[in-house]
């Protein structure tokens, strides 16, 4: 599954329990069509004591969210927008906001 959203992009959640919240993309999972967004979709997990977490217990961590549930956040438009691709004369590709034509 492909997406125009990349790591470190700012996105806004458009559906689900986190609707309306924005965050930064930490990781993309293209095989499953999901992405990890910092500070969103938090879940509680029970973990055993380990070297990384010596006390163990219940921790809160981010859980991946589907590509279809987020939109790219345009700073100029101040809302979620669709992205398009422009082909430049030197055969490279560039993403742009379809609402305000701002180059991303």
C-alpha positions in Angstrom: 0.0 0.0 0.0 1.4 3.4 -1.0 0.9 6.8 0.7 2.3 10.3 -0.1 2.8 10.9 3.7 6.3 10.4 4.8 8.2 10.2 8.1 8.3 13.5 10.1 5.3 14.9 8.3 2.6 16.6 10.4 -0.8 14.9 10.0 -4.3 15.3 11.4 -6.5 12.4 12.4 -9.9 12.6 10.6 -11.8 9.6 12.2 -11.8 7.5 15.3 -11.3 8.3 19.0 -8.4 10.7 18.2 -10.4 12.7 15.6 -9.1 16.3 15.2 -5.7 15.8 16.9 -2.5 16.5 15.1 0.9 14.8 15.5 4.2 14.0 13.8 4.7 10.7 11.9 7.3 8.6 13.6 7.2 5.5 11.5 5.4 4.1 8.4 4.4 0.4 8.0 3.6 0.1 4.3 2.9 -3.7 4.4 0.0 -3.2 6.8 -1.1 0.2 5.7 -0.5 1.8 9.1 1.6 4.5 10.6 2.9 5.5 14.1 2.1 9.0 15.2 3.8 10.6 18.2 1.4 11.1 21.2 -1.7 9.7 19.5 -3.6 6.4 19.7 -2.1 5.6 23.1 -2.7 2.1 24.6 -1.8 0.5 27.9 0.4 -2.5 27.9 1.5 -4.8 30.7 5.2 -5.5 30.5 7.6 -7.8 32.4 10.7 -6.3 34.0 13.6 -6.2 31.6 16.8 -4.4 31.1 15.1 -1.5 29.4 12.2 -1.4 31.9 13.6 -2.7 35.2 10.4 -2.1 37.3 8.0 -3.6 34.7 4.3 -2.8 35.2 1.7 -1.0 33.0 3.1 1.4 30.4 1.4 3.6 27.8 2.7 3.6 24.3 1.6 4.7 20.8 -0.2 2.2 18.6 -0.3 2.4 14.8 -3.2 4.0 13.0 -4.4 3.4 9.4 -3.4 5.5 6.4 -7.0 6.1 5.6 -7.7 7.7 9.0 -5.2 10.6 8.6 -4.6 13.5 6.3 -1.5 15.6 5.7 -1.7 18.9 7.7 -0.9 22.0 5.7 0.4 24.9 7.8 -0.8 27.5 5.3 -4.4 26.1 5.1 -4.4 25.2 8.8 -6.3 22.0 8.1 -6.0 18.5 6.7 -5.4 18.4 2.9 -4.9 16.0 0.1 -1.4 15.9 -1.5 -0.6 15.8 -5.2 2.6 15.1 -7.2 4.2 17.5 -9.7 6.9 16.2 -12.1 9.7 18.7 -12.5 11.7 19.3 -15.7 14.6 17.4 -14.3 12.4 14.2 -13.9 12.2 14.5 -10.1 8.8 14.5 -8.3 7.6 17.0 -5.7 4.6 16.9 -3.4 2.2 19.8 -3.1 -1.0 20.8 -1.3 -4.0 20.4 -3.6 -5.9 23.2 -1.8 -3.3 26.1 -1.8 -0.6 24.6 -4.2 2.0 25.0 -1.5 5.1 22.9 -2.2 5.8 20.4 0.6 
